[in-house]
Amino acid sequence: MTLIRRETARDHAAVHALQDAAFATAPHASGKEADLVDALRATADWDPRFSLVAEVDGEVAGHVVSTYGRLAGERALGLGPIGVAPALHGKGIGSALMHAALGAADAANEPAVLLLGDPAYYGRFGFVPASAHGVQATDPTWGDYFQIRTLAAWREDLCGAYAYSPPFDEMG
């Protein structure tokens, strides 16, 4: 049975190890995803409501975090990284984390969640190219891989360039 819950300080080492393992062989991974999570925790863009772990048999099996970036002069959530223990891929843990992350954002009255990822995968969670809502990536080469999932509090005036929390750029 998988339990999705908020990350606690006791989970930090396990989350770091999990993100390292999850991205060790992932295409397009920087290899710095675990360090990115650690760096994000130290920013004002971190909100513990949006850092979730999947627990299987009492062990951290997956993790997702959303942190605040900036859109139209307002804070807006950017999702990532999301990782699942390699031995548990294909068991629905990543999907459960995505649904929980979107539910937490919507319940907190956030207008949207943005991410950089494969449209074929994230489309099933309602993500569409961000450009469809007038939102541009800081890097135009991202194209349709830069996506948005609007939520109940979405407003059409939230448009323009989106900037992730500074550690995303610092980790490169």
C-alpha positions in Angstrom: 0.0 0.0 0.0 1.2 3.5 -0.9 0.7 6.4 1.4 1.2 9.9 0.1 2.1 12.4 2.9 4.0 15.6 3.5 7.7 15.4 3.8 9.2 15.9 7.2 12.7 16.7 8.4 13.2 13.0 9.1 12.8 12.3 5.4 15.5 14.6 4.1 18.3 12.0 3.8 16.0 9.4 2.3 14.6 12.0 -0.2 18.1 13.0 -1.2 19.1 9.3 -1.8 15.9 8.6 -3.6 16.3 11.6 -6.0 19.9 10.6 -6.7 18.8 7.0 -7.5 15.8 8.1 -9.5 17.8 10.4 -11.8 21.0 8.3 -12.0 20.1 6.9 -15.4 17.3 9.2 -16.5 17.7 10.8 -19.9 18.0 14.6 -19.8 18.8 14.5 -16.0 21.4 16.9 -14.7 22.5 14.6 -11.9 21.9 17.5 -9.5 18.2 16.9 -8.8 18.8 15.8 -5.2 21.0 18.8 -4.6 18.3 21.0 -6.1 15.8 19.8 -3.6 18.2 20.5 -0.8 18.8 24.0 -2.2 15.1 24.7 -2.7 14.4 23.9 1.0 16.7 26.9 2.0 14.7 29.5 0.0 11.6 31.6 0.7 10.1 29.8 -2.4 9.8 26.6 -0.4 6.4 25.7 1.1 6.3 22.4 3.0 2.7 21.9 1.9 4.0 21.1 -1.6 6.8 18.6 -0.7 5.3 15.2 -0.7 6.6 11.7 -0.2 5.2 8.3 -1.3 5.8 5.8 1.4 5.7 2.0 0.7 6.1 -0.4 3.6 7.3 2.4 5.8 10.1 3.5 3.4 10.3 6.6 1.2 9.6 5.3 -2.3 8.9 8.6 -4.2 9.1 12.3 -3.8 7.7 15.4 -5.6 8.1 19.0 -4.8 6.6 22.2 -6.1 8.2 25.6 -5.2 7.3 29.1 -6.0 8.6 30.9 -9.1 7.3 34.1 -10.6 4.6 34.7 -13.2 3.1 38.1 -14.0 4.7 39.5 -10.8 3.0 36.9 -8.7 4.1 33.7 -7.1 3.2 30.6 -9.1 4.2 26.9 -8.5 6.8 25.1 -10.5 6.8 21.3 -10.1 10.0 19.3 -9.9 11.8 17.3 -9.4 9.6 14.2 -9.1 11.3 10.9 -8.5 10.4 7.3 -7.8 12.7 4.5 -6.6 13.9 2.7 -9.8 12.8 -0.7 -8.4 9.3 0.6 -8.1 8.7 2.2 -11.5 5.5 1.2 -13.2 3.6 0.7 -10.0 1.6 4.0 -10.1 3.7 5.8 -7.5 4.6 8.7 -9.8 1.0 9.1 -10.9 -0.2 9.1 -7.2 2.4 11.8 -6.4 1.3 13.9 -9.4 -2.4 13.7 -8.4 -1.5 14.5 -4.8 0.7 17.5 -5.9 -2.0 18.9 -8.1 -4.7 18.4 -5.4 -2.5 20.1 -2.8 -2.0 23.1 -5.1 -5.6 23.3 -6.0 -6.7 23.0 -2.3 -4.3 25.9 -1.5 -6.0 28.0 -4.1 -3.0 28.2 -6.3 -3.8 29.2 -9.9 -1.6 26.7 -11.8 1.4 24.3 -11.7 4.1 24.6 -14.3 6.7 22.1 -15.3 9.3 21.1 -17.8 8.7 17.5 -19.0 7.5 15.2 -21.7 4.1 16.3 -23.1 3.2 12.6 -23.8 3.5 11.7 -20.2 2.3 14.9 -18.4 -0.7 15.4 -20.8 -2.6 12.7 -19.0 -2.6 14.9 -15.9 -4.1 17.8 -17.8 -0.9 19.6 -18.6 -0.8 21.5 -21.9 1.9 23.7 -23.5 2.2 26.8 -21.4 2.1 28.9 -24.5 -1.5 27.9 -24.9 -2.2 30.2 -21.9 0.2 33.0 -22.8 3.0 31.7 -20.5 6.5 31.6 -21.9 9.5 29.7 -20.6 12.7 31.6 -19.8 14.4 29.3 -22.4 12.5 29.3 -25.7 14.1 26.0 -26.8 11.9 24.2 -24.3 8.9 24.6 -26.6 6.0 22.4 -25.8 8.0 20.7 -23.0 7.3 23.7 -20.9 3.8 23.0 -19.6 1.0 24.3 -17.4 -1.9 22.7 -15.6 -4.4 25.4 -14.7 -6.4 25.0 -11.5 -9.7 26.4 -10.2 -8.1 29.8 -9.2 -6.6 30.3 -12.7 -6.9 33.9 -14.1 -6.3 34.8 -17.8 -4.3 37.8 -16.8 -1.5 35.5 -15.5 0.6 35.5 -18.6 4.1 36.4 -19.6 7.5 34.8 -18.8 7.7 32.3 -16.0 10.8 32.2 -13.8 11.6 29.2 -11.6 13.0 29.7 -8.1 16.7 30.7 -8.4 18.2 27.4 -7.4 16.9 25.9 -10.7 19.2 28.3 -12.6 22.1 28.0 -10.1 22.1 24.2 -10.4 22.0 24.5 -14.2 
